[in-house]
Amino acid sequence: MEQKAAHTAGPWSLTTVPTSAGSCHKIGPFPARRPGGAPTFACVYADGIRIGIDDGMPHAIELAANARLIAASPTMYDYLVERAQSGDARAASIVEAINA
C-alpha cells in the first residue's frame, strides 16, 4: 500500500526578506532534510518588488496575501479537523478532499 506524505505541522511563520531580484515571503520552518541540519523554508518570490517601496502595487499585495494564506494553512487545517470531528459535514468533506 502506498503511504502518503503528511503535511508539516504548524504553526508556520511568515517573514518577508529582500533578495537580489526583489523580495521573498519566507514561509516555514520545515524540518531539515538531514538529522541535525538547518530547517528549510518555502518562498513566495516577489521578483522586482522592493520591500517598503513597491508594497502598495496590486501584484505585491496579491503575493503577500497568497503568502499569508499559505502560512495559515496548518491552523486552518486544524480548525477544519476540529469542526469535522464535531459533526460539520462540510468541514469533513474538505478534510477528506485534502487527505485524498
PyMOL commands that place a pseudoatom at each C-alpha (Angstrom):
pseudoatom trace, name=CA, resn=MET, resi=1, chain=A, elem=C, hetatm=0, pos=[0.000, 0.000, 0.000]
pseudoatom trace, name=CA, resn=GLU, resi=2, chain=A, elem=C, hetatm=0, pos=[1.314, 3.442, -0.944]
pseudoatom trace, name=CA, resn=GLN, resi=3, chain=A, elem=C, hetatm=0, pos=[1.901, 5.757, 2.004]
pseudoatom trace, name=CA, resn=LYS, resi=4, chain=A, elem=C, hetatm=0, pos=[1.069, 9.434, 1.527]
pseudoatom trace, name=CA, resn=ALA, resi=5, chain=A, elem=C, hetatm=0, pos=[3.226, 12.161, 2.973]
pseudoatom trace, name=CA, resn=ALA, resi=6, chain=A, elem=C, hetatm=0, pos=[1.645, 14.233, 5.711]
pseudoatom trace, name=CA, resn=HIS, resi=7, chain=A, elem=C, hetatm=0, pos=[1.813, 17.986, 5.877]
pseudoatom trace, name=CA, resn=THR, resi=8, chain=A, elem=C, hetatm=0, pos=[4.324, 19.682, 8.147]
pseudoatom trace, name=CA, resn=ALA, resi=9, chain=A, elem=C, hetatm=0, pos=[2.690, 20.672, 11.390]
pseudoatom trace, name=CA, resn=GLY, resi=10, chain=A, elem=C, hetatm=0, pos=[2.379, 24.364, 12.133]
pseudoatom trace, name=CA, resn=PRO, resi=11, chain=A, elem=C, hetatm=0, pos=[2.404, 26.997, 13.101]
pseudoatom trace, name=CA, resn=TRP, resi=12, chain=A, elem=C, hetatm=0, pos=[4.319, 28.354, 10.140]
pseudoatom trace, name=CA, resn=SER, resi=13, chain=A, elem=C, hetatm=0, pos=[5.912, 31.761, 10.329]
pseudoatom trace, name=CA, resn=LEU, resi=14, chain=A, elem=C, hetatm=0, pos=[5.935, 34.347, 7.571]
pseudoatom trace, name=CA, resn=THR, resi=15, chain=A, elem=C, hetatm=0, pos=[8.827, 36.731, 7.097]
pseudoatom trace, name=CA, resn=THR, resi=16, chain=A, elem=C, hetatm=0, pos=[9.452, 38.978, 4.108]
pseudoatom trace, name=CA, resn=VAL, resi=17, chain=A, elem=C, hetatm=0, pos=[13.120, 39.326, 3.213]
pseudoatom trace, name=CA, resn=PRO, resi=18, chain=A, elem=C, hetatm=0, pos=[14.967, 41.145, 0.440]
pseudoatom trace, name=CA, resn=THR, resi=19, chain=A, elem=C, hetatm=0, pos=[16.576, 39.154, -2.380]
pseudoatom trace, name=CA, resn=SER, resi=20, chain=A, elem=C, hetatm=0, pos=[18.877, 40.146, -5.209]
pseudoatom trace, name=CA, resn=ALA, resi=21, chain=A, elem=C, hetatm=0, pos=[15.846, 40.095, -7.538]
pseudoatom trace, name=CA, resn=GLY, resi=22, chain=A, elem=C, hetatm=0, pos=[13.307, 41.811, -5.252]
pseudoatom trace, name=CA, resn=SER, resi=23, chain=A, elem=C, hetatm=0, pos=[11.872, 40.088, -2.200]
pseudoatom trace, name=CA, resn=CYS, resi=24, chain=A, elem=C, hetatm=0, pos=[10.700, 36.745, -0.846]
pseudoatom trace, name=CA, resn=HIS, resi=25, chain=A, elem=C, hetatm=0, pos=[7.858, 35.871, 1.517]
pseudoatom trace, name=CA, resn=LYS, resi=26, chain=A, elem=C, hetatm=0, pos=[9.597, 33.132, 3.536]
pseudoatom trace, name=CA, resn=ILE, resi=27, chain=A, elem=C, hetatm=0, pos=[7.222, 30.510, 4.994]
pseudoatom trace, name=CA, resn=GLY, resi=28, chain=A, elem=C, hetatm=0, pos=[8.156, 27.800, 7.467]
pseudoatom trace, name=CA, resn=PRO, resi=29, chain=A, elem=C, hetatm=0, pos=[10.233, 26.482, 9.060]
pseudoatom trace, name=CA, resn=PHE, resi=30, chain=A, elem=C, hetatm=0, pos=[10.115, 22.923, 7.793]
pseudoatom trace, name=CA, resn=PRO, resi=31, chain=A, elem=C, hetatm=0, pos=[12.228, 20.080, 9.193]
pseudoatom trace, name=CA, resn=ALA, resi=32, chain=A, elem=C, hetatm=0, pos=[15.736, 19.705, 7.821]
pseudoatom trace, name=CA, resn=ARG, resi=33, chain=A, elem=C, hetatm=0, pos=[16.329, 17.039, 5.197]
pseudoatom trace, name=CA, resn=ARG, resi=34, chain=A, elem=C, hetatm=0, pos=[19.143, 15.550, 7.286]
pseudoatom trace, name=CA, resn=PRO, resi=35, chain=A, elem=C, hetatm=0, pos=[19.236, 14.989, 11.045]
pseudoatom trace, name=CA, resn=GLY, resi=36, chain=A, elem=C, hetatm=0, pos=[20.885, 17.975, 12.692]
pseudoatom trace, name=CA, resn=GLY, resi=37, chain=A, elem=C, hetatm=0, pos=[20.555, 20.101, 9.560]
pseudoatom trace, name=CA, resn=ALA, resi=38, chain=A, elem=C, hetatm=0, pos=[19.130, 23.581, 9.397]
pseudoatom trace, name=CA, resn=PRO, resi=39, chain=A, elem=C, hetatm=0, pos=[15.392, 23.910, 8.846]
pseudoatom trace, name=CA, resn=THR, resi=40, chain=A, elem=C, hetatm=0, pos=[14.229, 24.874, 5.371]
pseudoatom trace, name=CA, resn=PHE, resi=41, chain=A, elem=C, hetatm=0, pos=[11.627, 27.351, 4.168]
pseudoatom trace, name=CA, resn=ALA, resi=42, chain=A, elem=C, hetatm=0, pos=[9.237, 27.732, 1.254]
pseudoatom trace, name=CA, resn=CYS, resi=43, chain=A, elem=C, hetatm=0, pos=[9.331, 31.024, -0.566]
pseudoatom trace, name=CA, resn=VAL, resi=44, chain=A, elem=C, hetatm=0, pos=[6.773, 33.049, -2.494]
pseudoatom trace, name=CA, resn=TYR, resi=45, chain=A, elem=C, hetatm=0, pos=[9.105, 35.090, -4.669]
pseudoatom trace, name=CA, resn=ALA, resi=46, chain=A, elem=C, hetatm=0, pos=[8.201, 38.685, -5.430]
pseudoatom trace, name=CA, resn=ASP, resi=47, chain=A, elem=C, hetatm=0, pos=[10.722, 39.454, -8.136]
pseudoatom trace, name=CA, resn=GLY, resi=48, chain=A, elem=C, hetatm=0, pos=[11.036, 43.161, -8.844]
pseudoatom trace, name=CA, resn=ILE, resi=49, chain=A, elem=C, hetatm=0, pos=[9.082, 44.080, -5.700]
pseudoatom trace, name=CA, resn=ARG, resi=50, chain=A, elem=C, hetatm=0, pos=[11.163, 46.050, -3.226]
pseudoatom trace, name=CA, resn=ILE, resi=51, chain=A, elem=C, hetatm=0, pos=[10.199, 45.943, 0.447]
pseudoatom trace, name=CA, resn=GLY, resi=52, chain=A, elem=C, hetatm=0, pos=[8.822, 49.277, 1.631]
pseudoatom trace, name=CA, resn=ILE, resi=53, chain=A, elem=C, hetatm=0, pos=[8.834, 50.763, -1.872]
pseudoatom trace, name=CA, resn=ASP, resi=54, chain=A, elem=C, hetatm=0, pos=[6.542, 48.613, -4.016]
pseudoatom trace, name=CA, resn=ASP, resi=55, chain=A, elem=C, hetatm=0, pos=[4.319, 47.157, -1.255]
pseudoatom trace, name=CA, resn=GLY, resi=56, chain=A, elem=C, hetatm=0, pos=[1.216, 49.008, -2.496]
pseudoatom trace, name=CA, resn=MET, resi=57, chain=A, elem=C, hetatm=0, pos=[1.364, 47.637, -6.044]
pseudoatom trace, name=CA, resn=PRO, resi=58, chain=A, elem=C, hetatm=0, pos=[-1.541, 45.252, -6.839]
pseudoatom trace, name=CA, resn=HIS, resi=59, chain=A, elem=C, hetatm=0, pos=[0.827, 42.367, -7.679]
pseudoatom trace, name=CA, resn=ALA, resi=60, chain=A, elem=C, hetatm=0, pos=[2.773, 42.895, -4.422]
pseudoatom trace, name=CA, resn=ILE, resi=61, chain=A, elem=C, hetatm=0, pos=[-0.472, 42.931, -2.425]
pseudoatom trace, name=CA, resn=GLU, resi=62, chain=A, elem=C, hetatm=0, pos=[-1.638, 39.708, -4.107]
pseudoatom trace, name=CA, resn=LEU, resi=63, chain=A, elem=C, hetatm=0, pos=[1.662, 37.879, -3.498]
pseudoatom trace, name=CA, resn=ALA, resi=64, chain=A, elem=C, hetatm=0, pos=[1.682, 38.925, 0.165]
pseudoatom trace, name=CA, resn=ALA, resi=65, chain=A, elem=C, hetatm=0, pos=[-1.918, 37.750, 0.568]
pseudoatom trace, name=CA, resn=ASN, resi=66, chain=A, elem=C, hetatm=0, pos=[-1.050, 34.394, -1.025]
pseudoatom trace, name=CA, resn=ALA, resi=67, chain=A, elem=C, hetatm=0, pos=[1.908, 34.009, 1.337]
pseudoatom trace, name=CA, resn=ARG, resi=68, chain=A, elem=C, hetatm=0, pos=[-0.300, 34.774, 4.368]
pseudoatom trace, name=CA, resn=LEU, resi=69, chain=A, elem=C, hetatm=0, pos=[-2.814, 32.168, 3.197]
pseudoatom trace, name=CA, resn=ILE, resi=70, chain=A, elem=C, hetatm=0, pos=[-0.101, 29.525, 2.775]
pseudoatom trace, name=CA, resn=ALA, resi=71, chain=A, elem=C, hetatm=0, pos=[1.414, 30.339, 6.181]
pseudoatom trace, name=CA, resn=ALA, resi=72, chain=A, elem=C, hetatm=0, pos=[-2.010, 29.991, 7.822]
pseudoatom trace, name=CA, resn=SER, resi=73, chain=A, elem=C, hetatm=0, pos=[-2.696, 26.588, 6.204]
pseudoatom trace, name=CA, resn=PRO, resi=74, chain=A, elem=C, hetatm=0, pos=[-1.809, 24.381, 9.207]
pseudoatom trace, name=CA, resn=THR, resi=75, chain=A, elem=C, hetatm=0, pos=[-4.002, 26.465, 11.513]
pseudoatom trace, name=CA, resn=MET, resi=76, chain=A, elem=C, hetatm=0, pos=[-6.902, 26.358, 9.046]
pseudoatom trace, name=CA, resn=TYR, resi=77, chain=A, elem=C, hetatm=0, pos=[-6.460, 22.591, 8.586]
pseudoatom trace, name=CA, resn=ASP, resi=78, chain=A, elem=C, hetatm=0, pos=[-6.518, 22.005, 12.349]
pseudoatom trace, name=CA, resn=TYR, resi=79, chain=A, elem=C, hetatm=0, pos=[-9.703, 24.080, 12.591]
pseudoatom trace, name=CA, resn=LEU, resi=80, chain=A, elem=C, hetatm=0, pos=[-11.356, 22.081, 9.801]
pseudoatom trace, name=CA, resn=VAL, resi=81, chain=A, elem=C, hetatm=0, pos=[-10.448, 18.794, 11.501]
pseudoatom trace, name=CA, resn=GLU, resi=82, chain=A, elem=C, hetatm=0, pos=[-11.894, 20.101, 14.769]
pseudoatom trace, name=CA, resn=ARG, resi=83, chain=A, elem=C, hetatm=0, pos=[-15.127, 21.128, 13.015]
pseudoatom trace, name=CA, resn=ALA, resi=84, chain=A, elem=C, hetatm=0, pos=[-15.314, 17.791, 11.168]
pseudoatom trace, name=CA, resn=GLN, resi=85, chain=A, elem=C, hetatm=0, pos=[-14.910, 15.872, 14.431]
pseudoatom trace, name=CA, resn=SER, resi=86, chain=A, elem=C, hetatm=0, pos=[-17.767, 17.874, 15.937]
pseudoatom trace, name=CA, resn=GLY, resi=87, chain=A, elem=C, hetatm=0, pos=[-20.105, 16.786, 13.130]
pseudoatom trace, name=CA, resn=ASP, resi=88, chain=A, elem=C, hetatm=0, pos=[-19.712, 19.514, 10.485]
pseudoatom trace, name=CA, resn=ALA, resi=89, chain=A, elem=C, hetatm=0, pos=[-20.292, 17.609, 7.233]
pseudoatom trace, name=CA, resn=ARG, resi=90, chain=A, elem=C, hetatm=0, pos=[-18.891, 20.386, 5.024]
pseudoatom trace, name=CA, resn=ALA, resi=91, chain=A, elem=C, hetatm=0, pos=[-15.671, 20.507, 7.062]
pseudoatom trace, name=CA, resn=ALA, resi=92, chain=A, elem=C, hetatm=0, pos=[-15.453, 16.700, 6.893]
pseudoatom trace, name=CA, resn=SER, resi=93, chain=A, elem=C, hetatm=0, pos=[-15.714, 16.742, 3.101]
pseudoatom trace, name=CA, resn=ILE, resi=94, chain=A, elem=C, hetatm=0, pos=[-12.997, 19.414, 2.838]
pseudoatom trace, name=CA, resn=VAL, resi=95, chain=A, elem=C, hetatm=0, pos=[-10.669, 17.421, 5.128]
pseudoatom trace, name=CA, resn=GLU, resi=96, chain=A, elem=C, hetatm=0, pos=[-11.394, 14.298, 3.098]
pseudoatom trace, name=CA, resn=ALA, resi=97, chain=A, elem=C, hetatm=0, pos=[-10.521, 16.114, -0.140]
pseudoatom trace, name=CA, resn=ILE, resi=98, chain=A, elem=C, hetatm=0, pos=[-7.278, 17.435, 1.375]
pseudoatom trace, name=CA, resn=ASN, resi=99, chain=A, elem=C, hetatm=0, pos=[-6.272, 13.947, 2.522]
pseudoatom trace, name=CA, resn=ALA, resi=100, chain=A, elem=C, hetatm=0, pos=[-7.306, 12.170, -0.697]
for i in range(1, 100): cmd.bond("trace and resi %d" % i, "trace and resi %d" % (i + 1))
show_as sticks, trace
zoom trace
